Amino acid sequence: MLYLMRKQDESIIINNNIELKVIEIKGKSVKLGFNFPKGASVLRKELYDKIMAENEAALKMGQSVSSDLLSSLPLSVDFGMKSAEGSEDSKEE
């Protein structure tokens, strides 16, 4: 992890297109301002962690449902196709 010290009204630039600016320092709290490209997202880490945990749980649930559905399918599937031996074209004349 990179550590930087910044004073109020100082900024850092990330990836040439994201500016992080220290807006205000009050006690133990720091107010940050972000300028970033349209379409990019900025999330508080605790919210990001919660979203990732919910996504992982949904993925596991989906895999479980998929496994249950697959196990309920018959082992052989008839696609209505004739084998080469049984087709009209393969019979000897």
C-alpha positions as CSV (number, residue, x, y, z in Angstrom):
1,M,0.0,0.0,0.0
2,L,1.3,3.5,-0.9
3,Y,1.2,6.1,1.9
4,L,1.2,9.8,1.0
5,M,0.9,12.9,3.2
6,R,-1.2,15.7,1.9
7,K,-2.3,19.0,3.4
8,Q,-5.7,20.7,3.0
9,D,-6.3,21.7,-0.7
10,E,-3.5,19.5,-1.9
11,S,-4.2,16.7,-4.5
12,I,-2.8,13.6,-6.0
13,I,-3.4,12.3,-9.5
14,I,-4.1,8.6,-10.1
15,N,-3.8,6.9,-13.5
16,N,-3.5,10.3,-15.3
17,N,-7.3,10.8,-15.0
18,I,-8.4,10.7,-11.4
19,E,-7.8,13.6,-9.0
20,L,-8.1,13.1,-5.2
21,K,-8.1,16.3,-3.3
22,V,-8.1,16.9,0.5
23,I,-11.0,19.3,0.9
24,E,-11.1,19.7,4.7
25,I,-9.4,18.2,7.8
26,K,-11.5,18.4,11.0
27,G,-10.2,16.4,14.0
28,K,-9.8,12.8,13.0
29,S,-12.0,13.2,9.9
30,V,-10.8,14.1,6.4
31,K,-13.1,15.3,3.6
32,L,-12.0,14.2,0.2
33,G,-13.0,15.3,-3.2
34,F,-12.7,13.2,-6.4
35,N,-12.6,14.2,-10.0
36,F,-12.8,11.1,-12.2
37,P,-14.0,10.1,-15.7
38,K,-17.7,9.6,-16.4
39,G,-18.7,6.0,-16.0
40,A,-16.1,5.3,-13.3
41,S,-17.3,4.4,-9.8
42,V,-16.0,5.3,-6.4
43,L,-17.3,3.3,-3.4
44,R,-16.5,3.4,0.3
45,K,-14.5,0.2,1.0
46,E,-17.1,-1.1,3.5
47,L,-19.8,-0.9,0.9
48,Y,-17.5,-2.4,-1.8
49,D,-16.7,-5.4,0.6
50,K,-20.5,-5.9,1.3
51,I,-21.3,-5.9,-2.5
52,M,-18.5,-8.4,-3.2
53,A,-19.7,-10.7,-0.3
54,E,-23.2,-10.6,-1.7
55,N,-22.0,-11.3,-5.2
56,E,-20.0,-14.3,-4.0
57,A,-23.1,-15.6,-2.1
58,A,-25.3,-15.2,-5.1
59,L,-22.7,-17.0,-7.3
60,K,-22.6,-20.0,-4.8
61,M,-26.4,-20.0,-4.7
62,G,-26.5,-20.0,-8.5
63,Q,-24.0,-22.9,-8.7
64,S,-26.0,-24.9,-6.2
65,V,-29.2,-24.3,-8.2
66,S,-27.5,-25.2,-11.4
67,S,-26.1,-28.5,-9.9
68,D,-29.6,-29.3,-8.6
69,L,-31.1,-28.7,-12.0
70,L,-28.4,-30.8,-13.8
71,S,-28.8,-33.7,-11.4
72,S,-32.6,-33.7,-12.0
73,L,-32.1,-34.2,-15.8
74,P,-32.3,-37.6,-17.3
75,L,-28.9,-39.3,-18.0
76,S,-29.6,-39.8,-21.7
77,V,-31.2,-37.3,-24.1
78,D,-32.9,-38.3,-27.3
79,F,-32.4,-35.6,-29.9
80,G,-34.5,-37.5,-32.5
81,M,-31.5,-38.2,-34.7
82,K,-31.0,-41.5,-36.5
83,S,-27.7,-43.2,-36.4
84,A,-25.7,-43.6,-39.6
85,E,-26.6,-47.3,-39.7
86,G,-30.3,-46.7,-39.4
87,S,-30.6,-43.9,-41.9
88,E,-31.9,-44.4,-45.4
89,D,-28.7,-43.1,-47.0
90,S,-26.4,-45.7,-45.4
91,K,-28.3,-48.8,-46.6
92,E,-26.6,-50.8,-49.4
93,E,-28.6,-51.2,-52.6
